[in-house]
């Protein structure tokens, strides 16, 4: 009897041990299955990227980053021109001047009115005459460049050449205003051509920061053009050249190209989270959830990039859809940790999307206003409708990047005003200024702020 009880006890112990082991192994099997599923999802996204010819590593991104076929390489000219403009000596020399100086006035008076800093600005331009000459030489080559970026640094990559180009753009803007005040429209056009062209130096950079700098530099070019347009006697041929320059960039392609680089940088951050900050590497579960987190990021980015292949409005729709899906995926605290890096990196793209569409709007509006100026040159008055500009001065009425409707146009106080609806998709009649989300507006009325 005692032996039977002992045997039953051993059997119970074995059964309990088996149950305990099963209780351990079943969750482990579930976890392994879940991790395998996450890894499979990640591999699916990587296969999709490769099938679309998108870079997945720093080495592939470096091969992807090229100067356009047939274009000449102006890289060294831009470097030699702009490096002296990114120094303490330059900052001190221009500190009290407009555009380049931290303490200078925000605005330059229009041609024909006194400009008290004009002589000092001319002296600065003379001091950096070599830089100005080199920028014009780079412009003559078309301006395209490929800088020596170390893409293995990922989101920690420094961009000294990109920042120095911005100083170059500011000097070109000063030169354009100086030539305008001297009453030399031909020289002013040369300055504006260089100002439009300097952005092409980083047009193909697969880096979001580079695209934002390019957009800022192109913004200087279009705003300077519109500011000076009512004051200078450009002939029709010169105005046509300005239209060619305004039409040159393709911001949707440039933003999409930068998103390809952003994907690679974020993928590197997934593999080496220390690169995004020591405090984030200590969060629980980061390595454990990495494959699933990265798979979701690449899935959302993939949909977003597909949207940029169609139009700005489709890009906005894709961005909104991706953000909604991310919000749904991270409702619970555990999923907030599970998709931590996707949550950190994805929202920044919305600002680039908005900036790109806004830059495209300004380029189209500037094209319309130059066309209106050409019309006035031939007819003594500005056109009453935008349709009057087609096809002699515009090939067709430009399309608003935001809502795919024709660009709006009107004559107010005798001057043309053109506008796009902006990111809120609401036509406010070209009203800017105090609205939270104003229309994107430009006018040739020298008395009105855009």
ChimeraX attribute file (.defattr): number of C-alpha atoms within 10 A of each C-alpha:
attribute: neighborCount
match mode: 1-to-1
recipient: residues
	/A:1	6
	/A:2	7
	/A:3	8
	/A:4	9
	/A:5	10
	/A:6	11
	/A:7	12
	/A:8	12
	/A:9	12
	/A:10	12
	/A:11	12
	/A:12	12
	/A:13	12
	/A:14	12
	/A:15	12
	/A:16	12
	/A:17	12
	/A:18	12
	/A:19	12
	/A:20	11
	/A:21	11
	/A:22	13
	/A:23	11
	/A:24	11
	/A:25	12
	/A:26	11
	/A:27	11
	/A:28	12
	/A:29	12
	/A:30	11
	/A:31	12
	/A:32	12
	/A:33	12
	/A:34	13
	/A:35	17
	/A:36	14
	/A:37	14
	/A:38	20
	/A:39	17
	/A:40	15
	/A:41	19
	/A:42	22
	/A:43	14
	/A:44	15
	/A:45	19
	/A:46	18
	/A:47	14
	/A:48	15
	/A:49	18
	/A:50	12
	/A:51	9
	/A:52	9
	/A:53	11
	/A:54	19
	/A:55	20
	/A:56	19
	/A:57	16
	/A:58	19
	/A:59	13
	/A:60	15
	/A:61	20
	/A:62	17
	/A:63	9
	/A:64	18
	/A:65	17
	/A:66	15
	/A:67	20
	/A:68	13
	/A:69	6
	/A:70	6
	/A:71	12
	/A:72	15
	/A:73	18
	/A:74	22
	/A:75	20
	/A:76	14
	/A:77	20
	/A:78	28
	/A:79	20
	/A:80	14
	/A:81	24
	/A:82	27
	/A:83	17
	/A:84	17
	/A:85	22
	/A:86	17
	/A:87	11
	/A:88	9
	/A:89	10
	/A:90	17
	/A:91	15
	/A:92	11
	/A:93	16
	/A:94	18
	/A:95	14
	/A:96	17
	/A:97	20
	/A:98	19
	/A:99	20
	/A:100	25
	/A:101	17
	/A:102	14
	/A:103	12
	/A:104	14
	/A:105	13
	/A:106	11
	/A:107	8
	/A:108	19
	/A:109	12
	/A:110	16
	/A:111	19
	/A:112	12
	/A:113	9
	/A:114	11
	/A:115	14
	/A:116	10
	/A:117	15
	/A:118	18
	/A:119	11
	/A:120	14
	/A:121	23
	/A:122	15
	/A:123	13
	/A:124	18
	/A:125	18
	/A:126	12
	/A:127	13
	/A:128	17
	/A:129	13
	/A:130	14
	/A:131	23
	/A:132	21
	/A:133	13
	/A:134	19
	/A:135	29
	/A:136	23
	/A:137	17
	/A:138	25
	/A:139	24
	/A:140	14
	/A:141	15
	/A:142	18
	/A:143	26
	/A:144	24
	/A:145	27
	/A:146	18
	/A:147	18
	/A:148	10
	/A:149	15
	/A:150	13
	/A:151	22
	/A:152	16
	/A:153	14
	/A:154	22
	/A:155	17
	/A:156	12
	/A:157	13
	/A:158	13
	/A:159	15
	/A:160	12
	/A:161	20
	/A:162	23
	/A:163	17
	/A:164	19
	/A:165	26
	/A:166	21
	/A:167	21
	/A:168	27
	/A:169	29
	/A:170	20
	/A:171	24
	/A:172	27
	/A:173	25
	/A:174	24
	/A:175	23
	/A:176	27
	/A:177	25
	/A:178	23
	/A:179	20
	/A:180	23
	/A:181	22
	/A:182	14
	/A:183	16
	/A:184	15
	/A:185	21
	/A:186	16
	/A:187	16
	/A:188	25
	/A:189	20
	/A:190	18
	/A:191	28
	/A:192	25
	/A:193	22
	/A:194	28
	/A:195	31
	/A:196	27
	/A:197	29
	/A:198	29
	/A:199	28
	/A:200	21
	/A:201	26
	/A:202	26
	/A:203	29
	/A:204	24
	/A:205	26
	/A:206	26
	/A:207	26
	/A:208	21
	/A:209	16
	/A:210	23
	/A:211	25
	/A:212	19
	/A:213	18
	/A:214	30
	/A:215	23
	/A:216	16
	/A:217	24
	/A:218	25
	/A:219	20
	/A:220	18
	/A:221	30
	/A:222	25
	/A:223	17
	/A:224	17
	/A:225	24
	/A:226	20
	/A:227	22
	/A:228	21
	/A:229	20
	/A:230	18
	/A:231	17
	/A:232	17
	/A:233	15
	/A:234	20
	/A:235	13
	/A:236	17
	/A:237	10
	/A:238	16
	/A:239	19
	/A:240	17
	/A:241	12
	/A:242	22
	/A:243	21
	/A:244	13
	/A:245	20
	/A:246	24
	/A:247	13
	/A:248	12
	/A:249	21
	/A:250	13
	/A:251	22
	/A:252	20
	/A:253	16
	/A:254	23
	/A:255	27
	/A:256	22
	/A:257	23
	/A:258	21
	/A:259	22
	/A:260	22
	/A:261	28
	/A:262	22
	/A:263	25
	/A:264	25
	/A:265	23
	/A:266	22
	/A:267	21
	/A:268	21
	/A:269	21
	/A:270	20
	/A:271	13
	/A:272	13
	/A:273	20
	/A:274	13
	/A:275	16
	/A:276	17
	/A:277	10
	/A:278	10
	/A:279	9
	/A:280	14
	/A:281	15
	/A:282	12
	/A:283	11
	/A:284	11
	/A:285	14
	/A:286	19
	/A:287	16
	/A:288	11
	/A:289	18
	/A:290	23
	/A:291	24
	/A:292	22
	/A:293	24
	/A:294	26
	/A:295	23
	/A:296	23
	/A:297	24
	/A:298	25
	/A:299	20
	/A:300	20
	/A:301	22
	/A:302	19
	/A:303	15
	/A:304	24
	/A:305	19
	/A:306	14
	/A:307	19
	/A:308	24
	/A:309	13
	/A:310	11
	/A:311	18
	/A:312	23
	/A:313	20
	/A:314	19
	/A:315	25
	/A:316	20
	/A:317	15
	/A:318	21
	/A:319	24
	/A:320	14
	/A:321	15
	/A:322	22
	/A:323	18
	/A:324	11
	/A:325	13
	/A:326	20
	/A:327	13
	/A:328	11
	/A:329	15
	/A:330	17
	/A:331	10
	/A:332	11
	/A:333	8
	/A:334	11
	/A:335	14
	/A:336	16
	/A:337	18
	/A:338	24
	/A:339	24
	/A:340	20
	/A:341	24
	/A:342	25
	/A:343	19
	/A:344	9
	/A:345	14
	/A:346	19
	/A:347	14
	/A:348	11
	/A:349	17
	/A:350	15
	/A:351	10
	/A:352	19
	/A:353	21
	/A:354	17
	/A:355	19
	/A:356	24
	/A:357	24
	/A:358	24
	/A:359	24
	/A:360	26
	/A:361	26
	/A:362	24
	/A:363	24
	/A:364	25
	/A:365	29
	/A:366	27
	/A:367	26
	/A:368	27
	/A:369	25
	/A:370	25
	/A:371	26
	/A:372	26
	/A:373	25
	/A:374	25
	/A:375	19
	/A:376	13
	/A:377	15
	/A:378	11
	/A:379	10
	/A:380	10
	/A:381	14
	/A:382	22
	/A:383	22
	/A:384	16
	/A:385	13
	/A:386	24
	/A:387	12
	/A:388	16
	/A:389	20
	/A:390	12
	/A:391	10
	/A:392	11
	/A:393	19
	/A:394	18
	/A:395	9
	/A:396	13
	/A:397	18
	/A:398	18
	/A:399	17
	/A:400	26
	/A:401	25
	/A:402	24
	/A:403	20
	/A:404	14
	/A:405	13
	/A:406	15
	/A:407	20
	/A:408	22
	/A:409	24
	/A:410	18
	/A:411	17
	/A:412	12
	/A:413	8
	/A:414	13
	/A:415	19
	/A:416	22
	/A:417	23
	/A:418	27
	/A:419	29
	/A:420	32
	/A:421	26
	/A:422	23
	/A:423	20
	/A:424	12
	/A:425	15
	/A:426	14
	/A:427	16
	/A:428	16
	/A:429	17
	/A:430	22
	/A:431	16
	/A:432	17
	/A:433	13
	/A:434	7
	/A:435	9
	/A:436	8
	/A:437	16
	/A:438	21
	/A:439	25
	/A:440	24
	/A:441	24
	/A:442	27
	/A:443	25
	/A:444	26
	/A:445	19
	/A:446	15
	/A:447	7
	/A:448	9
	/A:449	12
	/A:450	19
